[in-house]
Amino acid sequence: MQQAPTAPWRWLWNGLGWLWVALGAAGAFLPVLPTTPFLLLASGCFMRGSPRIANWLHAHPTFGPILTDWYQKRAISRKVKRRATVMIVASFSFSIYIVGAMWLKGLLVMCLIVLLCWFLRLPETESVAGSAENS
């Protein structure tokens, strides 16, 4: 039987969890930061530090469906994928436009291509949260 973590460990796990939640929330707006991996890290930390907060995160209207899709299907929803693709292309396009050095523009284009190749190959699913089964 696993022993409950002591108070310092709970503080550490919960602190790390909130750090990952903050980075995941930022990733919802900044395409260079991946939301799902940070939320998965936060979920793992909260499971060790505070199951109550872990349950809150999994029930959160914005973050919960992402976690559910990933844990159950190892995929992201079509809606999240479309939105993220648009944001990735828009942010990289803006960055390419504002930088002056050609070598930097080329590097950004290469990063965009690699990121899109990886991201678009992720499995896709309809979000569990939007289905009639969860009503």
Secondary structure, 3 states (H helix, E strand, C coil): CCCCCCHHHHHHHHHHHHHHHHHHHHHCCCCCCCHHHHHHHHHHHHHHHCHHHHHHHHHCCCHHHHHHHHHHHCCEEHHHHHHHHHHHHHHHHHHHHHCCCHHHHHHHHHHHHHHHHHHHCCCEECCCCCCHHHC
